[in-house]
Amino acid sequence: MQPKSPLSSPGFDELDRRLLSALALDGRASFSRIAAVLGVSDQTVARRYRRLCAEGGLRVVLMRDAYRLGEDQWMLRVRCAPDSAPAIGEALAKRSDTSWVGLASGGTEVICLTRPRSTSDHDDLLLGKLPRTPSVVEIRAHQLLHRFYGGAQSWVSKLGALTAAETEALRPSRAPDPGPARITPQDGPLLAALERDGRATYPELQRATGLTESAAKRRLAALLASGAVFVDSECDPGILGHPVAAILWITAAPAALHSVGEALAGHTRIAHASAATGPCNIIATALAENTADLYAYLSGPLGRLEGVQHVDTTVFLRRIKQLTYPAPMR
């Protein structure tokens, strides 16, 4: 079990951490099931969930797994004039093909994770809109090649808030589908509803799709089992005692690329790590309790990894978009 650090935001406690950990395992688990495992009432779980949504930025949404679907993902570093960075970041956040946007480098850089649905979308963004923006000074595009940690693997699960028995009780009991991950055009309405609210009930999905409740349930189960989609949750890491977020642009020796990536996946501070193209060959997101904690990680666990040749650290000033924008309230 990982060591626990105190929640930094007043009003949030260990039960909130345990609830967030339960949702990280199964974002669609019923309040009654979560309550039974956590040893509290259904009403307590429902009340805590609503407060986390209202005050902690909690959102539960369905995500398409780009790696399983064979879709491209790009990390963009957009250097721009300081007074224009927020506006550029907001414009990127409004695009449906972006899933992470933040301001960094003292407000002179926008970092964006994008997953173009088509080649034309990719060309429109990288060859059209961004280069024609007068205040954009430089664009660096890194294609993500291999995921070491992230996707359906949630950083919240690294906090050790649940026992092994509780984790097993909350883990979804679905058998993986050995076939290829596929999404059909007919899945559009179902996915659209769940991308707005990953906890949408089956009656709500029936109204949104025209399917029967049982048909919606079967199709969602098939999509989840195939790995084409997963239910993800986001919240403000600050309420979990980790308000400092940084992107690590890591250069590893080619022969050590995979071993370094696998080691990063096991580090408590790492929320995401992928192999990438460009001057660096690994891009990772680190979450820390404060700047001293970030330094301790950079000079300690990361610095000791054999094969790491160079690390460029970019600390985020503000997150504009994590999974959803604008954040829907429910």
N, C-alpha and C positions, 0 to 999 in steps of 0.2 A: 504494500500500500504506500502511495506517495504521501509525503508529509503535508499536512494541511496548514494553510496560512489563513489568518483572519480575514473575514470580509471587510473591505475598506469603506463601504457605504453604509451610513447609519440606516437602520430599519431592515437590513437584510442579515440573515443568520444562517446557521448550519442547515436548517430545514430547507431554506431556499436553495442552498448549494446541492442538497440531496435531490430536490425536485428537478433542478436543472440537469443533474446527472441522469435522472430517470428519463427525462425527455430526450437527452442525447442518445440514449439506448433505443428508445421507441417513442418517437414524437407523436404517434397516434394512440398511445396507450390511454385507456380510460382513466378518469380521475379515481374511480373506485379501485381499479387494479393498482395504480400507483399508491393510493392511500393504504391498501392492505399490506403492501411491501414495506412502506415507510413507517407503518404503525401509527397513523393519524386518521382523522375522519375525512370523508369525501369532501365535506364543506371546507375543511382547512386547506386541502389541496387546491380546490377551485378558487378559494379566496387568495391564496398565495400566487396562483397562476395569473389571476387578473392583475394583481399588484405588480408582478414581475413584468407583465406586458405594458402596464401604464407607466411604471417608474424605472424599470430596468432594461427597457428596450428588447424584451423577449418577443421573438417571432418564430413560429413554426411553419415551414414551407416545404413543398416538394421541390427537389432539384433534379435536373437531368444530369446523369453522370457522363461528362464529356469523354473521359477515358474509356469507359465501357462501350460507349456508342461510337468510338472512333472519330470524334470531332476535335478540331483544333482548338487550342487555348493559347492565348497570348498575354504576357505581362508587358504593359506599356509604361515607359518612363517618359513623361511629357514635361520638359523643362520650359518654363514660361516666365513672363514678367510677373513679379509678385502681386501686383494689383489685379491681375487677370486670372490667377490660379483658381480662386474659389468659383468663379463663373464657369471656367472650363471644366472643373470638377463636377459642378452641378449639371452641366450639359451632358457629360459622359454618364453620370449616374442615371439620367432619365432614359438612356438607351436600354432596350430590352436585352441586348447582347452583352451587357456588363454585369458582373456579379460582385465586384469589390472596387471601390474608389476611395482614395484618401489623399490628403494634402501632406507633403513632407518637405524636408530640406529647407526649413525656415519659411515655408510658404511659397517657394519658387518651383516646386515640382509636384505634379499630379501623378500618382501611381494607380494604374487601372488594370484589373483582370478582365479580359474580354473573351467571349466565346462566340465568334461569328457563326451564324446559322448557314451561311453560304459564302462562296468566294466573292460574290458581289458585295456582301456586307463588309467583308474584310477589306476589300479594295476601297470601298466608299469611305471607311474610317481612316485607314492608313495612307491612302493615296489621294483622297478627296478632302474631306472635312478638316482634319487636323492640320495638314500642311498649309491649307489656305487660311487658317486662323492667324491673323497678323501678330498676335502676342506670343505665339508658340515659337520658341527658340530652337528646340531640338526634340526629336522623337527617337527613342530606342525601343525596339520591339524584340522581345524574347519569347520564342515559342517554347511551351512546356512540353517536354518529351516523355517524362515518366514520373508518376506520383509515388513518393515514398510515404507521405502521411497527409491526410486530409480527406476530402470527400465525405463518405459516410463515417469515417473515423473522426470523432469529435475530440477537440482539445479538452473539453470539460471532463471527459472520462479519465483524463490523466490526474485529476485532482484527488482521487481516492476517497470520495465522499461516501461511496457505497461499499458494503462488504461483498465478498465473492458470491455469497448466497443470494444477496439482494440483486446483484448484477445478473446472475443466472435467472432469477425469477422474473426480471423485467425484460430480458432479451427476447426479441420476437422469435417465435417458434415457427419459422418458415423454412422449408427445404429449398436450397438454391437450385435454380433452373440451369442445367448444364448447357442449354442452347444459347445462341447468340442474343445479345441484348438488342431489342428492336422496339421502336416506337412507330406506330402507324398513323396516318392522317386522321383516322377515326378517334384516336386518343386525344386529339386536340382539346375538345371541351373539358374532358376529365382532367387533363394536366393543367389547363388554364385555371380551373377552379381550385385545384390543390396548390398551384403556385401562388395563389392569393392567400390561401389559408390551408396549411397542411393538416389541420385538425377538422376540416369540414366534415360534417356528419354524412352518413349515407343518404338520408332524405335530402340533404342539401345537394349532394352530388347527383341524385336523381333529377332534381329540378334543373340543375345546371347542364345536364347532358342529355336528358331524355331517356336514359337507360333505366332499367329497373334497379332497385337497390341491390339485389343479389348480383346482377350483371356488373354493376359498378364495383362491387366488392371483389368479385372474381377477377376483373381486369386489373384493378389496382394491385391485388395480391400477385398476379402474374408479372406485372411490371416490376414490382419490388423484388420478387424472387429472381428475375433475370438480371438484376443489377442495373437495368436501364435508368432507373430513378431511385432516389432515396429520400427519406424525410429528414430534413436538417433543421436545426434550431440555432438562432443567433441571440446574443444578448450583449450588453455592455460588459466587457471583461473587467471593468473597474469595480463592479459590484462583487466580483469574485476575488478582489484584491490584486488584480493585474492590470492597472490602467495604462502602463507603458507598452506600446506596440512598435516593433521595428521590422523592417525588411532587411534580410541578410543576403547580400549578393556574394556568394561563396565561389571561389575558384579552387577546385580539387584536382590533384594529379589524375590524368585520365584513368590510370589503372586503379585508383582509389575512389573513383566517382561513385560506384554502387555501394561500397562499404561505408563511405562517409554519409551517403544519403540514408542508408539503413540505420546507422548510428544516430543520426539526427532524429529519425522517427521515434526513437525511444527516449529522447530527452523531454523532460517535463515541460520545459519552456517553449517547445516547438509546437505551433498550431498547424503549420502546413510546411511541406518541403517537397520540391519537385526538381528533377533534372531539367535543364533548359539550354537553349542555344544562346550564343552571344559571348561577350568577354568573360562572363562568369558561367559556370556550368551547373550550379545549384542555386535555386532561389527559395528562401525559407522565411517564414513569419515567426518571430519570437515575441512572447508576452512576458512582461516582468512586473514585479511589485513596485519598482522605482528605478531610477537611473543607476544607483549603486548595484541593484540586483542584476540589471542588464550587463553592467561591467563585469560582475562576478561570473556571469554565464559566458561572456565573450572571452574572458581571460582564463576561465576554468574549463568546464566541459567541452566547449567548442574549441578553445585554444589547444587542448590536449589531443584532439583527434588527429591521428596520423593520416597524412595525405592532404590536409588542408593547407593551401599555399597562400591564400589571400582572402580577406573578408572586408567588404564595404558595407557599412551599417547606415541605414536610413531610418531615422525615427519619425513616426507619424505625428503630425500636429493635430489632425482631426480626421475622423472617418466620415465620409459623406454617404457612402453606401456600403453595406456589408452583404446582405443577401437581397434585401428589399429596399425600394425607394419609390415614393415616399413611404415611410413606415406606416402600414395600416393599423388602425386601432380596432380592437374588438372587445 
